[in-house]
Amino acid sequence: MAGEPEQKADAVASSSPAVPLNDLKRGYEALAEELEAAATRVLRNGWYVHGPEHQAFEREFGEYLGGVECIGVGNGTDALEISLKSLLPSPGSVVVTAANAGMYSSTAIRRAGLIPRYADVDPETLLLTPESVEAVLGDDVSVVVVTHLYGRLADVAGIRAVARARGVAVLEDCAQAAGAGEPGRRAGGLGDVAAFSFYPTKNLGALGDGGAITTRRPDVAEQARRLRQYGWEAKYRVGQDGGRNSRLDELQAAFLRVRLPHLDDWNQRRREVIARYVEAADGVRVRVLPASGADHVGHLAVLVAQDRAAVRAALDAAGIQSDVHYPVPDHQQAPFVDHFASVSLPVTEEMAGRILTLPCFPELGKDEVDRVCTVLRDL
Ligand SMILES: Cc1ncc(COP(=O)(O)O)c(C=O)c1O
């Protein structure tokens, strides 16, 4: 509706259904005092862009990820686009990516003047694999984008091995996987470069838009720092073509600094919620994708059902909100459908009609989880 604030479907207001898919207000309330103190600090400081909060967040997030360089940007899609450009791919070259990850990588690939090519995903994990990537690699490929979908670490080492053999770089899309892995081997430090989103529903969410690029490669970090700010190598001196303005603002950086120390606990809580769903769905006609262990941070609780409409109707009847991440594979999105008409991705296409996302966020109450479990058990 005109004039209404835009929110993605997974960021619903708290007053909606009995069990909402997400409730951002609860996340604010849990840390209200600290978040408000952080906002006040920024307002009173008078430095609103690339100030001390931003510098501190870059340092703290880089340390959390195991000593990587961190470059704050405006959102996750910008992080993907600038990461791609930082790798200096040949103009017009091909980027391999998955088609089941919400069109974000495709958007960034097009914005960077590159061409997407899709690899299919594994039917158990819904992630790219070294084999599926290798099947579509060619001399025209410059980069592979690996999305840690739903919070689960993909096999970056395996994909890197097949990519490296052809001189192809690997970009991790960590938007859904902040904190996945273990200290020293975390998402964001495994490929050549990585992109994070701090969209409010993410595991590490801001109170508005935000994003970051991380890398262990000093050359890539230098390019990214230039490209996020007009291509400047020094103030008002452009050293790199293709730059733009994408900055993580000072308020969001301050909020993220309040939230980062809680990330591991929140990720654990998400895993516990998903473990309850897995247990409840044992023996019924749906499969809940498990999220156990450090390599999964339970960003989304996703089930696979033969008859998704019936499952959704049962959830609806119990006042439980659900959604689909994502209903249309990238190669079948309207602007692409003619161009990719001959592309067939059997697993991606089948799963788009079977997946369903259940409520999962750290502040979800025990009674709410019980309510979802009752519906799952009765399926
Ligand atoms: C996998 C993935 N990549 C990229 C993005 C883009 O992030 P943003 O919305 O901050 O641009 C998102 C989330 O929105 C995402 O889930």
Ligand as a Chemical Component Dictionary entry (heavy atoms), coordinates in Angstrom:
data_LIG
# 
_chem_comp.id                   LIG 
_chem_comp.type                 NON-POLYMER 
_chem_comp.pdbx_formal_charge   0 
_chem_comp.three_letter_code    LIG 
# 
loop_
_chem_comp_atom.comp_id 
_chem_comp_atom.atom_id 
_chem_comp_atom.alt_atom_id 
_chem_comp_atom.type_symbol 
_chem_comp_atom.charge 
_chem_comp_atom.model_Cartn_x 
_chem_comp_atom.model_Cartn_y 
_chem_comp_atom.model_Cartn_z 
_chem_comp_atom.pdbx_ordinal 
LIG C1 C1 C 0 21.285 -15.413 1.055 1  
LIG C2 C2 C 0 21.096 -13.925 1.007 2  
LIG N1 N1 N 0 21.958 -13.186 0.278 3  
LIG C3 C3 C 0 21.839 -11.859 0.202 4  
LIG C4 C4 C 0 20.833 -11.189 0.852 5  
LIG C5 C5 C 0 20.689 -9.716  0.621 6  
LIG O1 O1 O 0 20.820 -8.958  1.761 7  
LIG P1 P1 P 0 20.144 -7.496  1.829 8  
LIG O2 O2 O 0 18.665 -7.700  1.986 9  
LIG O3 O3 O 0 20.771 -6.901  3.049 10 
LIG O4 O4 O 0 20.498 -6.777  0.596 11 
LIG C6 C6 C 0 19.927 -11.926 1.655 12 
LIG C7 C7 C 0 18.850 -11.307 2.448 13 
LIG O5 O5 O 0 18.093 -10.501 2.258 14 
LIG C8 C8 C 0 20.067 -13.324 1.722 15 
LIG O6 O6 O 0 19.223 -14.073 2.451 16 
# 
loop_
_chem_comp_bond.comp_id 
_chem_comp_bond.atom_id_1 
_chem_comp_bond.atom_id_2 
_chem_comp_bond.value_order 
_chem_comp_bond.pdbx_ordinal 
LIG C1 C2 SING 1  
LIG C2 N1 SING 2  
LIG C2 C8 DOUB 3  
LIG N1 C3 DOUB 4  
LIG C3 C4 SING 5  
LIG C4 C5 SING 6  
LIG C4 C6 DOUB 7  
LIG C5 O1 SING 8  
LIG O1 P1 SING 9  
LIG P1 O2 DOUB 10 
LIG P1 O3 SING 11 
LIG P1 O4 SING 12 
LIG C6 C7 SING 13 
LIG C6 C8 SING 14 
LIG C7 O5 DOUB 15 
LIG C8 O6 SING 16 
# 
